[in-house]
Amino acid sequence: GRPHGAAKKGLAALKIEWDDGPHAKVATEDVARQLEQATLGAGAVAQNIGDADKAMAGAATKVEATYQLPFLAHATMEPMNCTVHARKDGCEIWIGSQALGRVQMVAAKVTGLPLEKVVVHNHLIGGGFGRRLEVDGAIRAVQIAKQVEGPVKVVWTREEDIQHDMYRPYWVDRIAAGLDAQGKPVAWKNRFAGSSVVARWLPPAFKDGLDPDSIDAAIDLVYNLPNFHVEYVRVEPPGIPTAFWRSVGPSHNVFVTESFLDELALAAKQDPVAYRRALLDKSPRARAVLDLAAEKAGWGQPMPKGSGRGISLQFAFGSYM
């Protein structure tokens, strides 16, 4: 409505002198280079089965790949927003949040009020995707509301939302496999580097250089891989806040694992479904899901010109997909 338009005009009229701070010159390339460099050193061992180095040395062929996954914004459907009425004797907040206790806690901290004087009304979330686990928007709204008599609604523009999100981490994965004469993988090695959201958001869950989310779906694969070694290197990017992004760890790890399996099938000159199927003796449920998906997709039937067909298999969050 009208107040929103006035706020936007006021913002546009401001002559702001920014101090760009120590990260003024940071570019995406710098982050990528730092991560790529980190994958050359050792990381924390997430899982080890057999002897991948020995098996790799005896392999008939070796396939290597490096994957980079970009920072991703949440772009929640409802813009980030928070309404606050800050008074001397109490503070009231209207918000859609995935972490109410945290909203109440930071509001108490910013206002100096005791916890029981802060009332938070939670609303429908309007799209969370992990973005609304964070309370940066609430902090800013409370800081502004403290300067004003009466309730204040702070709405982020889409531009602000994209530019000042807390992003899914940038990842670099260095991955290799050794294949036998029949093209079957006898060794699998994966070392990947990126930010640990868990280390910031839930510090006790970050142990021995590992967090359960960052390695989710990079280990305990459905495939029968006799010699298997995965390492994680925690690297925090300079000046870029990272956060959980819907489907979190698997959104990164499934993409890498399944893309690489396609590369192995290609190197072995085998059909991607048949190639996966041969590795699923120990996981009948995964095999049944793969078979059903292939059947429903008409796998192997000719495609119209300019079309393609691909398949990806995962076990994540207790489900086979």
C-alpha positions in Angstrom: 0.0 0.0 0.0 0.9 3.7 0.3 3.3 3.5 3.3 5.3 0.9 1.5 5.6 3.2 -1.6 6.7 6.1 0.7 9.3 4.0 2.4 10.8 3.0 -1.0 10.9 6.6 -2.1 12.5 7.6 1.1 15.1 4.9 0.7 15.9 5.9 -2.8 16.3 9.5 -1.7 18.9 8.7 0.9 22.5 9.6 0.1 24.3 6.7 1.9 28.0 6.6 2.4 28.9 3.0 2.6 32.1 1.6 4.1 32.6 -1.6 2.0 34.7 -3.1 4.7 37.4 -5.8 4.4 35.5 -7.9 1.9 35.0 -5.1 -0.7 37.0 -6.9 -3.4 35.9 -10.5 -2.7 34.7 -12.2 -6.0 33.1 -15.5 -6.6 36.3 -16.7 -8.3 38.2 -16.1 -5.0 35.8 -18.3 -3.1 36.0 -21.0 -5.7 39.8 -20.9 -5.8 40.0 -21.1 -2.0 37.8 -24.2 -2.0 39.5 -25.9 -4.9 42.8 -25.4 -3.1 41.3 -26.9 0.1 40.3 -30.1 -1.7 44.1 -30.7 -2.4 44.7 -31.1 1.4 43.4 -33.8 3.7 39.9 -33.4 5.3 38.0 -35.1 8.1 37.1 -38.7 7.2 33.4 -39.0 6.8 33.4 -42.7 5.9 36.0 -45.3 4.9 35.3 -48.8 3.6 38.2 -51.1 2.5 41.3 -49.5 0.9 40.4 -47.1 -1.8 44.0 -46.1 -2.5 45.2 -49.7 -3.1 42.1 -50.5 -5.2 42.7 -47.3 -7.2 46.3 -48.3 -7.9 45.2 -51.6 -9.3 42.2 -50.3 -11.4 42.0 -50.8 -15.1 40.8 -47.2 -15.7 40.6 -44.1 -13.5 37.9 -41.5 -13.9 38.3 -38.1 -12.2 36.0 -35.1 -12.0 35.7 -31.8 -10.1 32.3 -30.3 -9.4 31.5 -26.7 -8.3 28.1 -25.8 -6.9 27.2 -22.1 -6.6 25.9 -20.0 -3.7 22.1 -20.2 -3.9 19.5 -17.7 -2.5 16.2 -19.0 -1.0 14.0 -16.5 -2.8 11.1 -17.3 -0.4 7.7 -16.8 -2.0 6.5 -14.3 0.7 9.2 -11.5 1.0 11.2 -11.5 4.3 9.2 -9.4 6.7 8.6 -8.7 10.4 6.3 -6.4 12.3 7.4 -5.2 15.7 5.8 -3.1 18.4 8.6 -2.2 20.9 7.5 -0.4 24.1 9.3 0.4 27.3 7.4 -2.4 29.1 7.3 -5.1 26.4 7.7 -6.1 22.8 5.3 -7.7 20.4 6.3 -9.4 17.2 4.3 -10.7 14.2 6.4 -13.0 11.9 6.4 -16.3 10.0 9.4 -18.1 11.5 10.9 -21.7 11.6 12.6 -20.9 15.0 10.3 -19.0 17.3 12.5 -19.4 20.4 15.3 -17.7 18.6 13.1 -14.8 17.5 12.0 -14.2 21.1 15.6 -14.6 22.4 17.2 -12.0 20.0 14.3 -9.6 20.6 14.9 -9.7 24.3 18.6 -9.2 23.7 18.1 -6.1 21.4 15.5 -4.5 23.7 17.1 -5.4 27.0 13.7 -6.8 28.1 13.3 -10.1 30.0 12.2 -13.1 27.9 8.6 -13.2 29.3 8.0 -9.5 28.2 8.5 -10.5 24.5 5.4 -12.0 22.8 5.9 -13.6 19.3 2.9 -14.3 17.1 3.8 -16.9 14.5 2.1 -16.8 11.2 2.0 -19.0 8.1 5.5 -19.2 6.8 5.0 -18.1 3.2 7.9 -20.3 2.1 10.7 -21.0 4.5 13.2 -23.3 2.8 15.6 -22.8 5.7 15.6 -19.0 5.3 13.2 -18.6 8.2 15.5 -20.5 10.5 17.5 -17.3 10.6 16.6 -14.3 12.7 18.6 -11.5 11.0 15.4 -10.0 9.7 13.8 -10.0 13.1 16.9 -8.3 14.7 16.8 -5.5 12.1 13.0 -5.0 12.6 13.4 -4.8 16.4 16.3 -2.3 16.1 14.2 -0.1 13.9 11.0 -0.4 16.0 13.0 0.7 19.1 13.4 4.2 17.4 9.6 4.5 16.7 6.4 5.0 18.6 3.9 2.3 17.6 4.2 -0.8 15.4 6.7 -1.0 12.5 6.5 -3.4 9.6 9.8 -4.1 7.9 9.6 -5.7 4.4 12.6 -6.6 2.3 12.4 -5.9 -1.4 13.1 -8.8 -3.6 16.4 -7.1 -4.6 17.5 -6.8 -0.9 16.3 -10.4 -0.3 18.5 -11.8 -3.1 21.5 -9.6 -2.3 21.5 -10.1 1.5 20.3 -13.6 1.8 22.2 -16.2 3.8 23.1 -18.6 1.0 23.4 -22.3 0.4 27.2 -22.8 0.6 29.4 -22.8 -2.4 30.9 -26.3 -2.8 33.8 -27.8 -4.6 34.1 -31.6 -4.9 37.1 -33.5 -6.1 36.0 -37.1 -6.9 37.7 -40.1 -8.5 36.8 -43.7 -9.2 38.8 -46.8 -10.3 37.0 -49.2 -12.7 37.8 -52.8 -13.4 38.1 -54.3 -16.9 34.3 -54.7 -17.0 33.8 -51.0 -16.1 32.6 -51.7 -12.5 33.8 -49.3 -9.8 36.3 -50.9 -7.5 37.4 -47.7 -5.8 35.6 -44.4 -4.9 37.2 -41.3 -3.5 35.5 -38.1 -2.8 36.9 -35.0 -1.0 34.7 -31.9 -0.9 35.1 -28.5 0.7 32.6 -25.9 1.8 31.0 -24.0 4.7 29.4 -25.9 7.7 26.1 -24.3 8.5 25.7 -26.7 11.5 28.9 -25.4 13.0 27.3 -22.0 13.4 23.7 -22.9 13.9 24.0 -25.9 16.2 27.7 -26.0 17.4 27.4 -29.1 19.6 26.5 -31.2 16.5 29.8 -30.2 14.8 32.2 -32.9 15.9 35.7 -34.0 14.8 35.6 -31.7 11.8 32.3 -33.2 10.5 28.6 -32.2 10.6 25.8 -34.7 9.8 24.2 -32.4 7.2 27.3 -31.6 5.1 28.0 -35.3 4.6 24.4 -36.5 4.2 24.0 -38.4 1.0 27.7 -38.4 0.3 28.2 -41.4 2.5 26.1 -44.6 3.2 25.3 -44.8 -0.4 22.8 -47.4 -1.7 25.5 -48.7 -4.1 27.8 -51.6 -3.4 31.2 -49.9 -3.5 33.8 -52.2 -1.9 36.5 -49.5 -1.5 35.1 -46.2 -0.5 36.6 -43.1 1.0 35.0 -39.7 1.6 36.5 -36.6 3.3 35.0 -33.2 4.2 37.1 -30.1 4.5 35.3 -27.2 6.3 36.1 -23.9 4.7 34.1 -20.7 5.6 33.9 -18.2 2.7 35.1 -14.6 3.5 32.2 -12.3 4.4 29.4 -14.4 2.9 26.9 -15.8 5.3 25.7 -19.3 4.6 22.6 -21.1 5.8 20.4 -24.2 5.4 18.8 -24.4 2.0 15.8 -26.8 1.6 16.9 -30.4 1.3 20.3 -29.1 2.6 23.2 -31.6 2.4 21.6 -34.0 -0.1 20.8 -31.1 -2.6 24.6 -30.9 -3.0 25.7 -34.5 -2.5 23.1 -36.3 -4.5 23.8 -34.0 -7.5 27.5 -34.8 -7.3 27.2 -38.5 -6.6 24.6 -39.1 -9.4 26.4 -36.9 -12.0 29.6 -38.8 -11.3 27.8 -42.2 -11.7 26.6 -41.1 -15.1 30.2 -40.3 -16.0 31.3 -43.7 -14.9 28.5 -45.4 -16.9 29.7 -43.3 -19.9 33.4 -44.4 -19.3 32.2 -48.0 -19.1 30.1 -47.5 -22.3 27.0 -48.8 -20.4 23.4 -47.7 -20.0 23.0 -45.4 -16.9 20.1 -47.5 -15.5 21.8 -50.9 -16.1 25.0 -49.5 -14.6 23.3 -48.5 -11.4 21.2 -51.6 -11.2 24.4 -53.8 -11.2 25.5 -52.0 -8.0 22.3 -52.5 -6.1 22.5 -56.2 -4.8 22.6 -55.0 -1.2 19.7 -52.6 -1.6 16.6 -54.3 -3.1 14.4 -51.3 -2.2 16.6 -48.9 -4.1 16.6 -51.3 -7.0 12.8 -51.6 -7.0 12.5 -47.8 -7.0 15.0 -47.5 -9.9 13.2 -50.2 -11.9 9.8 -48.5 -11.4 11.1 -45.1 -12.3 12.8 -46.4 -15.5 9.6 -48.3 -16.5 7.3 -45.3 -15.9 9.7 -43.0 -17.8 9.8 -45.3 -20.8 13.5 -45.8 -20.4 15.2 -47.1 -23.5 12.4 -46.0 -25.8 13.3 -43.5 -28.6 13.0 -39.8 -27.7 11.8 -37.0 -29.9 14.5 -34.9 -31.5 16.0 -32.3 -29.1 14.8 -34.2 -26.0 16.8 -36.1 -23.4 16.1 -38.4 -20.5 18.2 -38.9 -17.4 17.9 -40.7 -14.1 19.0 -40.1 -10.6 18.7 -42.4 -7.5 18.9 -41.3 -3.9 18.3 -42.4 -0.4 17.7 -39.3 1.8 15.5 -38.4 4.8 14.5 -42.1 5.1 13.1 -42.3 1.6 14.2 -43.9 -1.6 13.7 -41.7 -4.6 
